[in-house]
Amino acid sequence: MEIGKNQNMNRAKRYKDVCNMKNLTLLALTCVSVTMAGCGSGNASKEAGQPKRPECIAPAKPGGGFDMTCKLIQSGFKQTDQLKDPIRVTYMPGGVGAVAYNKIVNSDPANNNAVVAFSTGSLLNLAQGKFGNFTEKDVKWLSGVAVDYGLVSVHKDSPLKNLDDLMKALRENPKALSFGGAGSVGGQDWMQTAMLAKKAGISPANLRFVALEGGGEVLTSLLGQHIQVGVGNISEVSSYLESGDIRVLAVFANKRLDGKFSKLPTAKEQGYDIEWPVIRGFYMGPKVSDEAYGWWKNAFDKMMANQKFDAVRENQDLLPFQMTGEELTTYVYKQTAEMRQLSQEYKLSQ
């Protein structure tokens, strides 16, 4: 009886061990299935063309308009949930955009992860042949996201109180004032200075223009009083206005801006018909994949359709301007052609 009892116990133990092994096997298979399903869902969530390491290239030093443009979408994509991974901002100064343009076209034309900031000044330089042998047709224009406006400003201690004071000083002795602006002769800041000179009845060739690398350097030079007059854009000066460190003599818009800039006079209301809108946008390399370009375009469209982006753009002191894809490309080609003609009149084309 004892022997039979032991045999029954052994059979029960073996049966229990077999059941445990089966359970472990089923558990392992279940875990593998879950893991594989998890991997599958993870891959499925990655849309075709979505960048692995999204990057925005600001073709200038930190602190200027290109930096601001990149940080605009850095915040915009995050606030509107278009990207979970943050866009990193990298800086590539040189030639007011020429170095970045040449690198993207020559060395990195198929970079699906990177977008490059551009402005009206970039189009002007392209029109004048300042980007080497490359033209506006050598990249893929992606999106325009905002518009800015040019302005002229002075240090808070300057004796120049308004645009009439500046014009009078220019007529009396144009070389007594040094103007500072981003870019070289023929760039958009120089063009705004040339418009002022023309309205004052003097030749732009008689002006003292200090070429600086980006709006950040212009404001630094103005605060240090290394230049007497700064030429730049409205979006770059907000914090300096709040601190009272600079005085804006005129904004080059067709009418007064809203909000915090409503107290700033335009050149037009002071009797000088000068306008200079500045478009902010992005382009990509000429050989990026259709999938990548399509993903970025759709992401920009969705971001700009979201009211959260309106708040982000307003916080950067910019105004709405929304174009993507073919519509933007057509706009860029048209603007560049007009600027090329204007530059030829000034004998600025290379």
C-alpha distance (Angstrom), angle and dihedral (degrees) to the residues before:
residue distance angle dihedral
M1 . . .
E2 3.80 . .
I3 3.81 89.9 .
G4 3.81 92.1 51.1
K5 3.75 91.1 47.7
N6 3.81 91.4 53.2
Q7 3.79 91.0 49.0
N8 3.79 91.1 52.8
M9 3.79 90.6 49.5
N10 3.79 91.4 50.2
R11 3.80 90.8 50.1
A12 3.82 90.5 50.6
K13 3.79 91.6 48.7
R14 3.82 92.0 49.5
Y15 3.81 90.2 48.5
K16 3.80 90.5 50.1
D17 3.82 91.2 49.1
V18 3.80 90.9 50.1
C19 3.82 90.6 50.0
N20 3.79 91.0 49.2
M21 3.80 90.7 50.5
K22 3.80 90.6 50.2
N23 3.78 90.9 48.9
L24 3.80 91.2 49.5
T25 3.78 90.5 48.9
L26 3.79 91.8 49.7
L27 3.79 89.9 46.8
A28 3.78 91.6 50.9
L29 3.80 91.6 48.4
T30 3.78 90.3 48.5
C31 3.80 91.1 50.9
V32 3.81 90.8 49.3
S33 3.79 90.4 49.2
V34 3.79 92.2 49.4
T35 3.79 91.2 46.9
M36 3.78 92.1 49.6
A37 3.79 91.1 46.1
G38 3.77 89.4 49.8
C39 3.78 91.3 51.5
G40 3.78 90.6 47.6
S41 3.79 93.6 51.2
G42 3.78 90.9 46.7
N43 3.78 91.8 55.5
A44 3.76 91.6 43.9
S45 3.80 91.2 55.7
K46 3.81 90.7 59.1
E47 3.80 105.1 88.3
A48 3.78 121.3 -139.2
G49 3.78 109.9 -88.4
Q50 3.80 94.8 12.4
P51 3.83 110.2 148.4
K52 3.80 118.7 -110.4
R53 3.81 94.3 -152.1
P54 3.82 108.1 14.8
E55 3.79 113.2 -150.3
C56 3.79 136.3 -178.6
I57 3.80 116.2 -157.0
A58 3.80 115.6 -149.9
P59 3.83 105.7 -161.6
A60 3.82 94.8 -147.2
K61 3.78 141.3 46.4
P62 3.83 120.0 -67.3
G63 3.77 118.6 -79.0
G64 3.79 103.6 41.4
G65 3.78 137.5 94.7
F66 3.82 96.7 -75.1
D67 3.81 90.6 51.5
M68 3.80 89.4 50.5
T69 3.82 91.1 48.4
C70 3.81 92.4 54.4
K71 3.79 92.5 46.0
L72 3.79 89.1 50.4
I73 3.80 91.7 65.0
Q74 3.79 92.4 34.7
S75 3.78 86.9 64.3
G76 3.81 94.9 32.6
F77 3.80 96.2 56.3
K78 3.79 90.5 46.9
Q79 3.81 95.7 47.8
T80 3.81 93.1 47.7
D81 3.84 94.7 43.2
Q82 3.79 95.0 -121.7
L83 3.80 91.8 132.7
K84 3.78 130.7 27.3
D85 3.80 92.3 -167.6
P86 3.81 111.4 67.3
I87 3.79 118.9 -116.9
R88 3.78 110.0 -113.6
V89 3.79 116.8 -139.8
T90 3.81 118.1 -138.9
Y91 3.80 127.8 -176.4
M92 3.78 126.4 -133.3
P93 3.83 109.0 172.5
G94 3.76 124.0 -176.1
G95 3.79 136.3 105.1
V96 3.80 91.9 6.9
G97 3.80 91.1 -77.7
A98 3.80 99.9 -22.3
V99 3.82 95.2 105.3
A100 3.81 93.0 51.3
Y101 3.82 92.7 44.2
N102 3.80 92.4 50.6
K103 3.80 92.7 46.2
I104 3.79 93.9 50.7
V105 3.80 94.0 46.5
N106 3.82 97.7 39.5
S107 3.80 107.3 28.9
D108 3.80 108.4 17.4
P109 3.82 108.6 26.4
A110 3.82 95.8 142.1
N111 3.81 99.1 48.4
N112 3.80 101.5 137.8
N113 3.81 92.2 -178.8
A114 3.81 100.2 57.8
V115 3.78 135.1 77.6
V116 3.81 120.9 -175.7
A117 3.80 124.8 -144.5
F118 3.80 119.5 -124.6
S119 3.78 137.0 175.5
T120 3.79 139.8 -171.9
G121 3.81 85.7 -83.2
S122 3.80 89.9 60.9
L123 3.81 90.6 54.4
L124 3.79 90.3 48.4
N125 3.80 91.4 53.1
L126 3.79 90.3 48.2
A127 3.80 90.0 50.7
Q128 3.80 90.1 53.1
G129 3.81 94.7 48.5
K130 3.82 94.3 -112.8
F131 3.81 93.2 135.3
G132 3.78 92.6 68.8
N133 3.78 117.6 -115.8
F134 3.78 92.9 -20.2
T135 3.79 124.7 103.8
E136 3.78 136.8 -167.9
K137 3.81 88.1 -85.1
D138 3.81 95.1 64.9
V139 3.83 98.1 79.1
K140 3.80 137.9 44.1
W141 3.79 111.4 -104.4
L142 3.77 108.1 -141.0
S143 3.81 116.8 174.9
G144 3.79 145.5 -14.0
V145 3.79 111.1 -149.6
A146 3.81 109.5 171.0
V147 3.79 147.2 1.8
D148 3.79 127.5 -129.7
Y149 3.82 131.7 -176.1
G150 3.77 133.3 -129.6
L151 3.79 123.2 -117.5
V152 3.78 144.5 175.0
S153 3.81 121.0 -130.5
V154 3.80 142.5 173.2
H155 3.80 138.1 -158.8
K156 3.80 115.2 -80.6
D157 3.83 90.5 -111.4
S158 3.80 94.4 51.2
P159 3.82 116.9 123.9
L160 3.82 87.5 -135.7
K161 3.81 106.5 98.7
N162 3.81 102.3 170.3
L163 3.79 142.9 1.0
D164 3.80 93.0 -85.2
D165 3.82 89.4 58.9
L166 3.80 90.3 52.6
M167 3.80 92.8 48.1
K168 3.79 91.6 49.0
A169 3.82 91.0 50.6
L170 3.79 90.7 49.5
R171 3.79 92.7 52.0
E172 3.81 92.5 48.6
N173 3.80 97.4 47.6
P174 3.82 118.8 -13.8
K175 3.81 93.9 -174.8
A176 3.80 92.0 56.8
L177 3.82 89.6 74.9
S178 3.78 125.4 64.4
F179 3.80 116.5 -151.2
G180 3.79 119.8 -157.7
G181 3.78 124.6 -159.3
A182 3.78 142.4 154.2
G183 3.77 113.2 -89.9
S184 3.75 133.6 11.4
V185 3.79 135.0 -68.4
G186 3.78 107.5 -48.8
G187 3.80 94.0 28.6
Q188 3.79 121.5 123.5
D189 3.81 94.5 -94.9
W190 3.79 90.0 49.1
M191 3.81 89.4 47.9
Q192 3.80 90.2 55.0
T193 3.80 89.1 49.5
A194 3.81 89.8 49.1
M195 3.81 89.9 52.7
L196 3.81 89.5 53.8
A197 3.80 90.4 49.6
K198 3.78 91.4 49.9
K199 3.82 91.2 51.4
A200 3.83 88.8 49.4
G201 3.80 89.6 52.9
I202 3.80 97.1 -115.1
S203 3.80 134.2 113.9
P204 3.83 117.9 -99.1
A205 3.81 86.5 -133.9
N206 3.81 88.6 70.7
L207 3.81 93.7 59.1
R208 3.79 126.2 99.6
F209 3.81 104.7 -129.8
V210 3.82 121.1 -179.5
A211 3.82 111.5 -156.7
L212 3.81 112.6 -142.6
E213 3.81 134.0 179.5
G214 3.79 105.8 -108.9
G215 3.79 137.8 -27.9
G216 3.80 92.4 -76.3
E217 3.81 91.6 64.6
V218 3.80 91.2 46.0
L219 3.80 92.3 56.8
T220 3.80 92.6 43.1
S221 3.80 89.8 52.8
L222 3.80 91.6 46.6
L223 3.81 92.8 50.4
G224 3.79 89.8 48.1
Q225 3.83 88.7 48.8
H226 3.79 91.6 -125.3
I227 3.81 86.0 131.9
Q228 3.80 128.2 32.1
V229 3.81 99.3 -146.9
G230 3.80 128.9 33.7
V231 3.80 123.4 -155.3
G232 3.79 117.7 -163.0
N233 3.79 145.6 104.4
I234 3.79 134.6 -53.9
S235 3.82 94.6 -121.0
E236 3.80 91.9 60.2
V237 3.80 98.0 57.4
S238 3.81 106.2 50.8
S239 3.80 98.1 105.3
Y240 3.82 91.7 44.1
L241 3.78 90.8 53.0
E242 3.80 91.1 51.6
S243 3.79 90.9 51.3
G244 3.81 91.2 45.5
D245 3.81 93.0 -127.4
I246 3.81 95.2 130.4
R247 3.80 138.4 32.3
V248 3.81 121.1 -140.6
L249 3.80 110.1 -142.1
A250 3.81 96.0 -173.4
V251 3.80 143.4 -7.5
F252 3.80 116.2 -142.1
A253 3.82 96.8 -134.6
N254 3.79 128.9 118.0
K255 3.81 90.5 -117.6
R256 3.80 139.7 5.2
L257 3.77 115.6 -68.3
D258 3.78 122.4 -120.5
G259 3.79 130.9 -112.8
K260 3.77 121.5 11.0
F261 3.82 92.0 1.1
S262 3.80 95.6 53.5
K263 3.80 92.1 103.1
L264 3.79 93.9 56.5
P265 3.81 112.8 99.9
T266 3.78 121.4 -130.1
A267 3.79 122.8 -131.3
K268 3.79 88.6 -121.3
E269 3.81 94.9 58.8
Q270 3.81 88.6 50.9
G271 3.77 90.5 56.5
Y272 3.83 100.8 -94.9
D273 3.80 116.5 111.1
I274 3.81 100.1 -144.9
E275 3.80 124.6 141.3
W276 3.81 129.2 173.0
P277 3.82 118.5 170.2
V278 3.81 115.5 -171.7
I279 3.79 118.1 -150.1
R280 3.82 118.7 -150.1
G281 3.79 119.4 -154.1
F282 3.81 150.6 121.3
Y283 3.78 142.4 -104.7
M284 3.82 135.5 -170.3
G285 3.79 136.5 -146.9
P286 3.82 119.2 -74.3
K287 3.82 95.0 -115.5
V288 3.79 102.3 45.3
S289 3.80 112.8 133.1
D290 3.80 121.2 -95.1
E291 3.80 88.3 -121.4
A292 3.81 93.0 54.7
Y293 3.80 93.9 44.9
G294 3.80 90.4 47.4
W295 3.79 92.1 49.9
W296 3.81 93.1 50.8
K297 3.81 92.6 45.5
N298 3.79 92.6 51.0
A299 3.80 90.9 45.9
F300 3.81 91.1 53.1
D301 3.81 91.3 47.2
K302 3.80 91.5 51.3
M303 3.80 93.2 44.8
M304 3.80 93.8 51.3
A305 3.82 91.8 47.0
N306 3.80 89.8 57.5
Q307 3.82 117.4 91.7
K308 3.79 89.4 -141.9
F309 3.79 88.5 69.0
D310 3.80 90.4 53.8
A311 3.81 87.7 61.5
V312 3.81 92.1 46.8
R313 3.82 91.7 50.6
E314 3.79 92.5 46.6
N315 3.80 89.5 50.1
Q316 3.82 87.6 57.9
D317 3.83 89.6 52.7
L318 3.80 92.6 -114.2
L319 3.79 132.3 133.8
P320 3.83 128.3 -132.8
F321 3.79 120.9 -81.1
Q322 3.80 116.1 155.2
M323 3.80 124.4 -176.7
T324 3.79 132.8 134.3
G325 3.79 139.7 174.8
E326 3.79 119.3 -10.5
E327 3.80 93.7 -0.2
L328 3.80 91.4 57.7
T329 3.81 92.0 43.1
T330 3.81 90.6 55.2
Y331 3.82 90.2 48.0
V332 3.82 92.5 49.7
Y333 3.82 93.1 49.2
K334 3.81 91.1 49.6
Q335 3.82 94.7 46.8
T336 3.78 92.9 46.5
A337 3.80 92.2 50.4
E338 3.82 90.8 52.0
M339 3.81 91.9 47.4
R340 3.78 90.8 48.4
Q341 3.80 89.5 56.4
L342 3.83 91.9 46.7
S343 3.81 91.3 48.8
Q344 3.78 91.1 51.5
E345 3.78 89.2 54.5
Y346 3.83 88.6 54.2
K347 3.83 88.9 43.4
L348 3.81 90.5 -122.3
S349 3.81 101.7 127.4
Q350 3.80 117.2 109.0
